[in-house]
Each structure stands twice: as C-alpha cells, then as structure tokens.
Amino acid sequence: MTCEHISVILADDHPALRVGLRVLLDREPDITVVGEADDGDAALALLETLRPDVAVLDCQLPGRDGVAVAAAARAQGVPVRVVALSAYDDDRYLAGMAAVGAVGYLLKNEAPGRIVAAARAAMRGESLWTSEQLARVRRWEAEVAALRESLTEREREVLRLVTAGLSNKEIAQVLAISVRTTDFHVSNILRKLNLISRVEAAVWAKEHLEPR
C-alpha cells in the first residue's frame, strides 16, 4: 500500500540529535525532513514558510520554547501536526503541549522507531497521548486552577502589574495603595504560589493567570 508522503521539520538545539533524527527519518521512503531549527524563532519561521505536515519540536528550545512555538503556529493557522519531544517527563510541558494541540509527547530516550511511527501516526491524525499522560495533564490543570483561584482579585491585579515589569512603588501608585500594602500583596502571592522571586511569579502569570 502506498503511503502519503510526509514532510517534517525538526527543531532541537542539540545538533547531534538533529542529525540523528534526520538520518532516521530521511531513510524512510515516505518521510522527508524539509528543514531544521535550533531555536524557537527559527522553528516558527520554518513552519510559516515551509508549511510541513509534521513538526518534531523540542520542548526546551532557546528563545520561544516548544509550547510557545506550537501556540504561535496554531494562532496563525499553520496546519501542522506537532509531535513534542523532550528530555524530561515533565507535567508542566505535558500540559502545555496538550493545551496547544500537540498530537503527542515523546521522550528523547525512546526507541528510534517510535519517532518514525509518531510521524506517520500524526500524519494520519491519530493521537499519541497515553491515558497515563492525559491523567497527569488533568491533574496538573486542576492544581493550576486551584492556585489561580487562591488569589484574590487584588492579588491578581498586583500580579498582572508585576508581570508588566512595574516595581512595588509603581504598583502602589497605579492602584492608589501604600507601598507597604503592595509589599504585603506580593509576599502573599509568592507564598500562595510557592515561588521565590518576582521573576518566577511573572513567568507563572504569563502561563497560568488567565484560564486557557
């Protein structure tokens, strides 16, 4: 039976891994690697210009990570099937990739044949998610929702301003409250979210403050 030909883009910041994946995929008669990228911006540019059937995206690309690349491609209507690839079996990336429509999440230490099979399954529109992975995604999303709901409306306002880069003094001026009150809100936010720094809080807010 003749298979539909599959065009693939590889995005990973480790050259040796990309070479290995290219060799692995290009030796298949129905698969062609049409482009490679070593960072998120380059990956998104290739998706926009080459419009491949499948993108194998590392979750931890420099610049835009794999989740951000997949989200941007989806927002721009790029009809690509994303297979997430990661060195880490991480609930955060599992949930992120599921939320942006990736068809599956594979680990880099899996058998090479799994990558080939994943490209073909993705092309057929099949889901590669396991029931265990999906259960972990649901649990992660529930935990994030609980953290989000633990914040008061004022704390959310403060967190949005922290994310915008404002200092506590500037936040106090915007909200017409005292700096001491602002300090109190920021401390509460960090405690509730189990975070250490404002930078971590800003990253959390960008990913989770508003429900998807």
FENJOHU-V897693 format. One record per pair of residues at least 24 apart in sequence whose C-alpha atoms are under 7 Angstrom apart, sorted by the first residue. I is the first residue (numbers start at 1). GAP is how many residues later the second one is. D is the distance in Angstrom with one decimal. If there is no record, write none. Layout:
I/GAP/D
I/GAP/D
This chain:
3/27/6.4
4/26/6.7
5/25/4.7
5/26/5.9
6/24/6.0
6/25/4.7
6/26/6.3
6/47/6.0
6/117/7.0
7/24/6.0
7/25/5.1
7/26/5.9
7/27/6.1
7/45/5.1
7/46/5.2
7/47/6.4
8/24/6.1
8/25/4.6
8/26/5.8
8/44/5.6
8/45/6.1
8/46/4.8
8/47/5.6
9/24/5.8
9/25/5.8
9/26/4.9
9/27/5.7
9/43/6.5
9/45/6.5
9/46/4.8
9/47/6.2
10/25/6.4
10/26/4.8
10/27/6.3
10/45/6.1
10/46/5.0
10/47/6.4
11/25/5.7
11/26/4.6
11/27/5.7
11/28/6.9
11/32/5.9
11/45/6.2
11/46/5.0
11/47/6.0
12/25/6.4
12/26/5.0
12/27/6.9
12/45/6.6
12/46/5.2
12/49/6.3
13/25/4.2
13/26/6.2
13/48/6.2
25/91/6.3
39/24/6.2
40/24/4.4
40/25/5.7
40/26/6.7
40/29/6.1
44/25/5.8
44/29/6.7
48/30/6.5
51/27/6.7
51/29/6.8
52/28/6.2
53/27/5.2
53/28/6.2
53/70/6.7
54/26/5.5
54/27/4.7
54/28/5.8
54/65/6.6
54/68/7.0
54/69/6.9
55/25/6.6
55/26/6.2
55/27/4.9
55/28/6.1
56/26/6.1
56/27/4.8
56/28/5.9
56/29/6.5
57/25/6.9
57/26/6.2
57/27/5.0
57/28/5.6
58/26/6.1
58/27/4.7
58/28/5.5
59/25/6.4
59/26/6.1
59/27/5.5
59/34/6.8
67/29/5.9
67/30/5.5
67/33/6.9
70/30/6.2
71/29/5.3
81/41/6.1
91/45/6.6
91/46/6.6
91/49/6.6
94/43/6.3
95/42/4.8
95/45/6.9
103/24/5.1
103/25/5.8
103/26/6.9
104/24/4.4
104/25/5.0
105/24/6.7
144/64/7.0
147/46/6.4
148/61/6.3
155/30/6.0
155/34/6.6
162/40/6.4
163/39/4.4
163/42/6.9
